């Protein structure tokens, strides 16, 4: 197995979770996991934590594997893990029986689909590490683990722990104590570690705050960018004029259409939208007044936001053209998600433009404003912020927040600002904007999944549930349909490079 370093870096910059799933945890998989952790920590600037984290992950993955084996063993012997008497009876021979025939039990685990899943992710300056296995831990098991963790507080170092005998009936007691001591060596307490039971999973989680200096550098640089955003140009006057007209209570569609017709490029963009699959017209519409009526006031305003942003940020370079192409595909997928699962007219009006503009923070850094980039570089030099921090930001780190700041400066509606700000963190979105944020998030993830940059395991469960997507097979079917529709649209439109 080869470690894909570019995929790991992209996941870190975008806040995507990295997932590795195995059923038997063979030695080659352990070696692969260790390599992934090493690369992950290198790009997170935390290489010094490698040995500690590798130990913790191996310990927790081994415990998950053992828990899955235990389930198989108890089922084969007709015993119920949740019953104290059965548990006591089963554990008498568990270790001896399974070690003498381990291949049989590992094969059974795979047949039953009992997995061990590693998740690595960085969000809000926190490294999140999870080991999951898809059998819920019993209450008695959880109590035993919490007891071991509580007892670990009495040890100041590894020597003290090894010199005393712990309950080793399952071989996990001492390992968890060492894990806590490893956390202590990283300057963390056991509060950074927890084991909990989900509906059908056991989740062991470690949360590690990033190096304080790194966090301060990112915060300072983000603040500098936020200040620089204030100096970005306003929308073109022709866009602002139509927006002011729309804002009037007595605005008439004929007057709005007349103002739109004064800008040939804007007119062409409106007609392109109306004649796209979004409106499913039986025949081509060439009249600007008819097009304006079809789109409506809300739709025109969304068009103005999209068109105005592209006018300001431009699309000259190959990199920017690729970003806009991704944005249009995201918009197409988002619109189709709403058509299939929500049927909400207001959401339909908003979701297309949110898809187009969700990555505007990235576009700011794609040579759109060289003066801004030079100003930020000077700030980094003055504050002794490493070039790597600036490079991470220009490669996409924090682009959602930067895009949201620009959207606020341009007085975008709150729901669109939320879609831009939270399109990688949908669980943080305000409740009133959840549908739009979830849809934008899913459409963007569809694009990443289609390119092989994300796996199904990396999708957040909340947005999937919100849009009625229950599994990989359903997602694959939807994506195939959406992708074919987008290709047909590409034959009619010129926005896809």
N, C-alpha and C positions, 0 to 999 in steps of 0.2 A: 504494500500500500504506500502510495506516494503522497506526501503532504503538499497541499496546494497553498503555498504561502500567499499568493495574491488574493485568494478567496478569504483567507483568514484576515488579512489586512482590511479588505473591503467590509467584512462583517464588523470589525472593530470601529471603522470610521462611520458606518451607517447604524451602529447600535443593534445589528442583527445578532440573534443567538447562533452560535456554532453548535451543532449537535452531532454526536457519534453514537450509533446504536449497535449493540452486539447482543447475541443470545447466549454465547458460551464463554466469552472473554478469554480467548486463547492467548498464548504468549505474544504472538505477532501483533494482536490487537492492543495488548498492553504497551508494546514498544511504539506502535503508531500513536496511541493516546499521549504517551510521554513526549513524542516529537511535536505533536500538535500543541501541547501545553507550552513547550519551549518556544515555538514560533509565536504563539499568542502573547506570551509574556514579553517577548522581545519587542513586539510592536506596541505593547501597552507600556513599555518603558519600565518593566518590573522584573527584569531577568534575575535579580538577586533572590526572588521568591521561588525560583524554579524547584529546588529540591524539596522545600516544604510542601508546596502545592502538589507535586507529583506524589509524595507520600500520602497526603490526605486523600487524593483522588483514588489511588490504588487501594487504600484501606476501605474507603466507602464503596468502591466498585466491587471489591472482594466480598464485603458484607452483603451487598445487593445480590451477587451471584449465589452466596450461601443461602440467603433468604428464599430465592427462587428454587434452589435445590430442595430446601426444607419443604416447600409447598408440594413439590412433586412427590417427595418421600412420604409425607403424611397422607396424601391422596391415595398413593399406591397401597398404603397399609390401612386404609379405611379409618384414619384418625382425623379428628377435628382440632385444628390449631387453637381455636378460641376456647376450647374446654380444658381447664387446668389438669384434669386427670389424664386426658388424651395427650396433652402436651408433655407431661412428665413421663408418660410411658414411651412416647415417640423419641424423646431426646436421649433415652438410655442407650439406644443403639444407633442413633442418627449418624454420628461421626464415623463410627467403624463401618457401618453398612455402606454409606455413600462413598467413602474414600476407597473402599475395596472394589467399587463398581461405578466410579465417577463418570465414565464415558456414557454409560446407560442413562444416568440422571441428567447429564448435559444434553443428550439427544432428546430426552423427554421434554426438557425445558424449551428447546427449540420447537418441537412439535406443538407444544401448548402456547407458543408465542410469548413466552416469558422473557422480556428483554431487560437489558441494563443500558441506560441512556445517560450519556454525559452531555451537559449543556454548559457552554462558556459564553459569557456576555459581559459587555461593559456598558453601563448606563448611569448617567448622572454621577460620574467619577467613582463608581463602585464596580469592582470586579465581582460578578455573580457566578458561582460555580454550583452546579446541581448534579447529583447522581440520582436517577429515578429508576425504580423497577415497578412493573405493573401488577403488583399484588399489594393490597393495603395491609399495613402492619397492624397486628392485633394490639389491643389495649395493654395486655400484660407485657408484650414485647417492648412497647413504648415506655412503660413504667420502668422496666429493667434498664433500658438505655439511659433514661433520665437519671436513674440512681447511679449508674456508672459515671455519668458526666458530673454529677454532684460530688461523688467521691474523688474525682480527679483534682478538685480544688485543693486537696490536702498535700499534693505533691508540688515541690518547687522545681524539680528537674527529673530527667529520665532515670537517673540512678536510683532516686528515691522510689519511683514507681516500680522499677524492676526488682528492687530489694524486698518488696512486699507481695504477697500472694493475693491475687484477685480471683473472683469467681470466673473460672475459665471453662465452664461447661460447654460454651459455644465458641470459645476462642476469640470472642470479639471484645471482651472487657478491656484487656490491656491495650489493644489497638486503638480504641476510642480515647483512652487516657493519653497515649502518645500523641494522637491527633490534636488534643487540646494543648498539650505541651508544645507542639509545632506551631499552633496559633499564637501561643504566648511568645515564642521566639520571633514571630513576625510583629510583635507588639500589639497583638489582639487578645481579647478575652473570649471565653466560651460563648459569650452573648452573640458573637459573629457566626455561630454554628447552631443549626437546629435540624431536628428530624421530625417530620410531620406526616400525617396520613391524609391523602386525598381520597376521592371517591373510589378510585381503583388503582391508586399508585402510592408508593412510599417515596417521599422526597427528602433527601439529605442535602442541605444547602449551606454554603459558606459564602459570606459577604465580606469582601476585603476593600476598604477605602484605598483609592489610588494615592500615590505619594503626594504629600501636601504641596510640595513645590510644583509638581506637575499641575495640580488642580488650580493653584494660584496663577500659574502662567496662562492656562486656558481661560480662566475667569478674566484676567487682565486683558488678554488679547480679544476676547469676546466683547468686553466693554469698549475697547478701542474701536472695534469694527462697528459696534452699535452707534458710537459717536460719529463715525465716518459716514454711516448710512444717512445721517441727517443732511449731508451735503450732496446726496445723489439728486439727479435732475427730476423735476416733476413730470407728470404725464404731458404729452403734446397738447397744445392749446385746443386743437380741433376735437380731441377726445374730451377734454374738460368742458368744452362748450356743449357737447351733446349730453354729458352727465348733468350739467346744470339745468338743461332743458328737461331732462327726465325727472329731475327732482321737483319740478313745479307741479302743484296739485292739479292745474288745469292743462297739463301737457297733452297735446294732440298727436296722434300717430303720424298724421300727414306732415306736421312740422318736424317731427323727429326724423322721418324718412328723408325729408328735404335736406336736413343738415348732414345726414349720413351720406347722401348722394354727392355731396360736395367733396368727399374724399374718395377717389377712385379705388385706392387700395383697401380702404375699410368697406366700401361697397362690395368689392370682389370677395372679401373675407366673409361678409354676411351671406352673400349668395352661395358661397362654398358650403357654409354650415347648413343652410336651409336645404341644399341639394344633397347633403350627405345622408348616410343611413340613419342618422339621428332622427330625421323627420319623415323618412319613408314615403317620399312623394311619388305619385304615379307618373307625373311628368315634370320636366325641368322648370324651375321658377327663375325668371329673368327680371322680374319687376321688383325694384327695391321696396316699394310700398307694400306689395303682397308679402315680400320676405319679412319685412318689419312686423306686419300683423301676425304672421305665423310664429315668429320668435317671441313676441310680446315684450312688454317693458322690462320684466326681470331678465329675460333672455338677452335683450339688447345690452343691458347693463353688464351682464356676465361677459358678453362678447367684447365690450369696450375694455373691461379689465384685462382680458387675455390679449387683445390686439395692442392696447397701450403698453403693456408690459413688454411685449415682443419688440415694439418700436423703440423703447428706451434701452432694453438690454441687447438688442440686435441678434443676428444669427449669421455673422459673416464667416467665422472660423468653422473648421470641420468639427471641432469638439463641441461648439455650441449647437451646430446642426444636429449632432447626435443626441445632445441633451433634449432639444426640442422634439426630435423624433420620438424619443422615449416618452416625453410628456404627452404627446398626442396619442400614443398607444395606450398610456395609462388612462387618459381621458376616455378613450373608446371603451376600454374594459370596464371602467367605473360606470359609465352610462349604461352598459349592458347588464351590469350587476343590479342596478336599480330597476331596470326594465323587467328583469327576471324575478327579483325578490321583494321589491318594495312598492312599485307603482305609485310613487309619491311625486306629484307634478312639481312641487317646489324643490324637492331633492333632485329631480331630473334637470331643472334649470341650473342648479348650483354645481352638480357633481362634475359636469364636463369641464367647466373652467377650473375647478379645484384640481382635476387631473392634469390639466395643461400647466398650471402654475405651481404645483406642489414642490418642484425642485428649483424654483427661481433663486434660492440661496446659492445653489451650485453654479448657476449661470453667472451670477455676480463675479465669481472667481475665475471664469473661463475667458480671461483676457477682455472682458466687457469694459472694465474700467481700470486701465493700467495705473492711473494716478492713485487710485484707492489702494491697489496692491503695494505700490511703492511707499505710500504713507504708512501702511501697516508694517512693512519690512523695517522702516526707520524706527517705528515704535518698538519692535522686537529688539533691535540693536541697543536702543536707549535703555531698555528694561532688562537686558541680558536674558531675553527669552530665546531658547534654542531655535535654530532654523527648522528643526524637525516638527516643532509645535505649529509653526506657521504652515509648513508643508502639509501637515495633517488637516488643518483647517481648509487650506486651498483644495485638498483632495476630497473634501466632503464633510469632515467632522463639524458638527454643530450647524450644518447648512440649513436645517429646518428652522432653527431659532433665528438665524440671520435672515432667511426668507420671510419669516413672520414679522420681523422688525421693519423690513422694507414695506411689506403689505400694510402694516399699521401706519407707516408714514404716508402711504398713498391712499389712506382712508378706505381700505377694503372692508367689506362687511365682516362682522365678528366670526361668522361661521366659516368663511373662507380663510381668515387668519388662523383659526383653530385647525383647519384641515392642513394648512402648510406647516404649522408648528408641531402638530402631533402625528404626522403621517408615518413616523417610525415608532411612536409611543402612544398607540390609540387608547390604552387603558387610562391615560392621564387626561383625556379630553373631557371638557365640560359635558354634562349629561345632555344638554339641549342640542349639542352639535355632534353627538356620538355617531349617528347614522352617516353623516357626511364624512367624518374622520375615518370611520371603519371602512367605508367604501373606497376612499382614497388610498388608505393603507393596503387593502386587499388588492386593488388594481395595480399598485406599484409592486407588491409582492408577486402578483401573477407574472409581471414582466421579468422580475429577477428569477423566478422559478423557471420560466420558459427558457431563459438564457443559461440555466444551470448554476446560477449564483446563489440559489437558496434551495433548501429541501422542504418537503411538506412539514417535517417536524419543526421547522423554524417559523411557521405561521403561528401568530397569537390565537389562542382558542376563542377569545371573546368575539372578535370580528367575524370569525368563521361561523360561530353560533348565531350571531346577529343576522347573517345573510344565509342561514340555513344550509351551510356546507358542512356535511357530517364526516367526510373522509377523503382520502387521497383519490380514490376512484372517481368520486363525484367532481372533485376539483379538476382532475385531468380531463374529464368529459367536457366540463364547462370551458376550460382553457382551449381545448381543441376547437370548439365551436366559435369562441370569441376570436381566436387566431385566424380561422378561415374567413370570418366576417371582416376582420381588419385587412386581410390581404385583398379581398374584393373591393373594399373601400379605397385601398391604395391604387387600384387601377383607375379609379375615377377622380382621385384628388392628387394634388401636387405637394401636399405637406410632408410626405414621407420620402426621405432620401434613400 
